[in-house]
Every structure is written in structure tokens, then in C-alpha cells.
Amino acid sequence: MRRYPPIADHGLIGDLQTSALVTGEGVIDWFCPRRFDAPSLFASLLDHDRGGYFSVTAEAENPTPRQLYLADTAILVTRFLTEDGTGEVVDFMPVDEPETPTDRHEIVRLLRCVRGKVRFTMECRPRFDYARAGHRLELADGTARFEGPGTTAYLQTDKLPLERDGDDVTATVELGQGEIAAAVLTVRDSGAAAPEPIEETTGRRIFAETAHFWRGWLRQCRYQGRWQNAVKRSAITLKLLTYAPTGAYVAAATMGLPEQIGGERNWDYRYTWIRDASFTVRALVDLGFNQEAAAFAGWLDGRLRSAGTVTGEPLQIMYRLDGDPRLDEEILDHLEGYRGSAPIRLGNGAAGQLQLDIYGEAVYALAVSREVTEGAGYDGWKVTAGVLDWLAKHWDRPDEGIWETRGGRKDFTYSRVMSWAAFHHGIRLADSLAAPADVMSWRNARDAIMAQVMEHGWNEKRRALVQSYGAEVLDASLLLAPQVRFLSPKDPRWLATLDAMDEELVSDSLVYRYNPEASPDGLRGSEGTFSLCSFLYVSALARAGRLEQARYAFDKMLTYANHVGLFAEEIGPSGEQLGNFPQAFTHLSLITAAIALDDELDRAELG
């Protein structure tokens, strides 16, 4: 077991309320029971010695591991090739009534030998509450009961003889060809009923039910383009990052993974950003998943109605999965961090920032389909219209911007562009619904923003739209401008901006967000290229008619996916994945880029 496997050397499993990461060696090194933003049970990803883990590996001389997803599912298979035989560990989390919040979450691990014979070794070493709390072990009748503060974890097996190792357990079993053993970890609130004993057929039955769920869900996907494997894997990943009881999405499954190894850019991404979730909804609807859009619209409507924010604004940039606006940031200084990357931040202080672009992204999501807008009804429309009325009076303010910099407020061009998008899509919604609205006020605001951006956000010297008014710094967030229809993708000013970005922000088709040396963001260190921006670059190239360049950039970007098709937030200088993993922003932008490129290639082929 490596102390810190590469960030990319993981697959993701989940039950639409929480998730776990499994390394390519069969180690679960990140798992937060109850829900995504709950305290961890396994966190060796952030501290190898203290964090805790659950491993199942083949005991052999230099086994060769291989990992893959079972086709069209979120079931992960880790294969071990040894001299004596080939073994597999099949990992998944059952999806059982995901819309109902529950304290019960299960990880099922099926061990099977498919050739020869394989000796498996298992270790389960939980560490409750981010490894801040101890636990007590009771071992009886083939079940290990780990009792922590407020939480109990049960490990049950059918063929693996559990042995005590302090307050942890280990087991070893040799399986011959065709034999299968099961280990089921169930986590519940303390005092809840213990799970029923598992039988020899339990694991296989749950496996069949889980595969049926995922394949049934994916059948809704209407994408028939050139990159079906990558798009479908991204769709499943976005679904795995959904908290089904509320319809909210997390930005990523993890916290604290560094944007620079050894640096301080280590954030907690297990919350719902209005921006990320809104674009996720757009991507899923483009694939045919309307139910997910309607669920998020309901969650967003609840936030607009609650008027409960830490900023005093109608919306704040992020919330907890249940809509709680409080995300106080603290440091977990007892954890060393991934490869020494500290501090580890719990919570997110950026929740108190002002970022005006979120109103554009929210309306953009609500306007995604008639099914969503009609489902909101007249009362939902009144709430949306009220927010646009408010924005018409408050859009012209400096803010912290999309990248949550901690270097002070500025007049960020992207924030203005998305405020324009709020009015543009709001006006279209009002017309399509024939709903009452102060459309004249919205048009005036929309037109004023366009004029202001073209006067102050355009830098004649750079021949480009720039990051903030009066600056010369470029910003890849503006790659979204043609996508939200602020500018035509072939507008001369936009093409000039694209050329400028190509010269300054693009490195072998990979795109940096901005140059932090030219635009200090209040943080030490550097970062890699931002994968969201790299895929937005592909979309922009495609819509601009630069198809050969777009296709080459897209195909190259796909080579940076990990072995099971997942992406983190960034890509480092040596092609390594950096930042929290997997990241929704990256996968939704992959879908958007594939659709845009398919559309333009089809159009070109038709002449």
C-alpha cells in the first residue's frame, strides 16, 4: 500500500447520498458516511498514518493491479494478476430509495477468483470524525462492530475469518477458481438496529440490483455522438455527485486535495455551488436527464425563497446539501495533508463572498427546459422575477469573481457577462411563459451591462476582453461568453479575445484560468491548468469554426483522464491530476464540449 497514491489513481463509488474513493490497489482511502459533507470514516488520502482505510488486496509477489468500471454502471472492478491466478474485488454502494435521507450506507466488496487461486488480505481500520475520535471494537459471530461517537460501523463477511488487530480487524482468505466471498460495511447512527446477517447470496443479489439501477438510469441518455464512452462516464460521475434527497450537487467528492503539491490551495469542495450545479443541470438536460434538472430547480427555488444567507444577498455562492448557508471554515491541523499539502480546510470561507455571476447561472439553469419552468409554476416564477427585479438595481458592484480569489473585490468582466445572461434568459423565459414581469427594466439593465462591458471590459491594447475593468490580464472564465450568448462565437471581438487567450493562457491545448503573477489572488503558490477551461476552450473553438484545432484539443484532453475516465480539477506540469476529485465542473464541461463539437462537425459534413 503506497502512502499517497496519485490523485488520479482512484475510482468513485456512491449511493447518491455519499461516496467513496477506491485506489487502483483496492484501498478505500476516502469515505464520509451519512452524506458527502459529513465527517470521514476513512481518510488516509489526507493522512496515511492517522486517517484510516479499508483495503482488500491480493497477497502475492508483485501482483499487477488493473481497474475498470463495469460497463454503463458505477460498479468498480479492481483486478489482481498474479503468478498463481487472477482475482477481482468488485466495489459498489447499493442505491436504495436514494431520495429519502438515511443514516444507513453500505459499501459492498465482493472478492472473487476468476482463474487459478488467489489469496486475499483485508484490513479495516476506521478513524471516526476526520480521525479526531477514537472507537471501540466488538468482534463476535463473524461481525466486527466499530463504535464511534454517534456512529456505528459494522463489517460482516461470509467467508473471511475476522481477526482483531488492536481496535481494527484483518482477514485472509484463499479462493479457488469460481469462488466468491463478500464483505459488507454498514454504517448507521449509534442506537439504530444492527444489520441482518449476510448470506452467501447476499452480495450477488445486491450486485445485480445495483447494476440494474445504473443501466436503467443511463438508458435515458440520448447522446449518440462520437465520444459516447467519455460522455456516458461523465454523466454517471455527475449523477454520483448528486445528493438525491434534495437534488443538490457537490462540486467534488473530496476535500483538501491540493492544487499544488505542498501548497496551501487545499479547499473543501463537498458543497453545492450555485454555479457548478447550474451548469451541471444544463449538461444533464442536454443528454436527456430532465428529472435531475427538475429536482435541482426545486432545491434552488427553496434557496431563493428562504432569504437565509450569510451575505444578506438573495443568494450566496454555495450552501450545504440541505440548504444551510453556514460553512464556517476551520483548519484540521492534526492531518498532515496529501503528501504534506497543508492546511486541510473543513468548511469553506468563500461562502461569504459576493459573486454576482451566480444570478446569471441560476436563471440559465431555470431556463434549461420547459418542463422545469412549468414545474416551478406561477409562484416559482414570481420568486425568479423578484430576484431579477432586485438584480436590476444591484448588478453594478465590484465583487470577488468566479475564482473566489482572496485579493479584494474588483469589477470582474465575467460577473457582468453573467448578470447580462440573467436578464437575457429571464426575458426569454417571461416571453415563453407569457408571465408578468418588468421586462422593460430588465432590458434596460441588460443593455446597460452590454455597453459597459464593451467599453470597460474590452482592452484595445490587448485586443481582448480582460479579467476586470482597466486591467490587461486575460481570464479563461470568459470562454463562457459565447455559450451564454453574450457574444456570437464568430463576433470579431470574441475571435480576437480567443486569439489572445491562445497566445497567453493555452499550453498544448491546456488552459490556465489566469496568470496569478499578473493578477495576485491573495494566495501563495501556483496551480496547474484548469480542466474546465480546457474543455470550454474546445467548445469555443468549435463554435468559432476552428474544427480541426477543436477536435485535436478535445482528443488530447481526453488522454489526461485517469484509467477509468475520471478527472480532477487541474492538470499539473507533468500531466498529473491535481485538486479535488472527481470534479463536476470538469465532467460537465466535457459533455458540453463533446456536444458542441459533434454539432459543428455534423454541420460541416452536411456542407
WOTASUL-V563439 format. One line per field, one symbol per residue. ss: DSSP state (H for helix, E for strand, C for the rest). psi: psi as a letter, one per 40 degrees, with the letter a starting at -180 (. if undefined). A space follows every 10 residues. Layout:
BEGIN
ss->???
psi->???
END
This chain:
BEGIN
ss->CCCCCCCCCE EEEECCCCEE EEECCCEEEE ECCCCCCCCC CECCCCCCCC CCEEEEEECC CCCEEEEEEC CCCCCEEEEE ECCCEEEEEE EECCCCCCCC CCCCEEEEEE EEEEEEEEEE EEEEECCHHH HCECCEEEEE CCEEEEEECC EEEEEEECCC CCEEECCEEE EEEEEECCCE EEEEEEEEEC CCCCCCCCCC CHHHHHHHHH HHHHHHHHCC CCCCCCCHHH HHHHHHHHHH CEECCCCEEC CECCEEEECC CCCCCEEECC CEEHHHHHHH HHHHHHHCCH HHHHHHHHHH HHHHHHCCCC CCCCCCCEEC CCCCCCCCCE ECCCCCCHHH CCCCEECCHH HHCCCCHHHH HHHHHHCCCH HHHHHHHHHH HHHHHHHHHH HHHHCCCCEC CCCCCCCCCE CEHHHHHHHH HHHHHHHHHH HHHCCCCCHH HHHHHHHHHH HHHHHHHEEC CCCEECCECC CCCCCHHHHH CCCCCCCCCC CHHHHHHHHH HHHHCEECCE ECCCCCCCCC CCCCCCCCEE HHHHHHHHHH HHHCCCHHHH HHHHHHHHCC CCCCCCCEEE ECCCCCEEEE ECEHHHHHHH HHHHHHHHHH HHHHHHC
psi->hidgiidefi ihiieedaii hhieefhheh hhicideiii dhfedehddd diihihihhi hgihiiiiih hfifhhhhih hideahiihh hihihhgdeh hiehhihhhh hihehbihhi hhhhgihiff feiiihhhhi fehhhhhahe ihhhhiideh hhihgbeiii ihihhiheih iihhhhhiih eiiiiiiiid eddddddddd ddddddddee hehfaefddd dddddddddd ehgddeeiii dieiiehieh heaeghihef ihhddddddd ddddddeegd dddddddddd ddddddfgie eeidiidiii deehehfhhi hgeeheihfe hiihhhahee deihhedddd ddddddedid ddddddaddd dddddddddd ddeedgiiae idefifeiii ghdddddddd dddddddddd ddefihigdd dddddddddd ddddddehhd defihidihe iehihedeee dddefdiiee hddddddddd ddddehhfei hidihdddgh eeiiiaiaih dddddddddd dddeegdddd ddddddddee iaeeeiiadi hadeeiiiai iihddddddd dddddddddd ddddde.
END
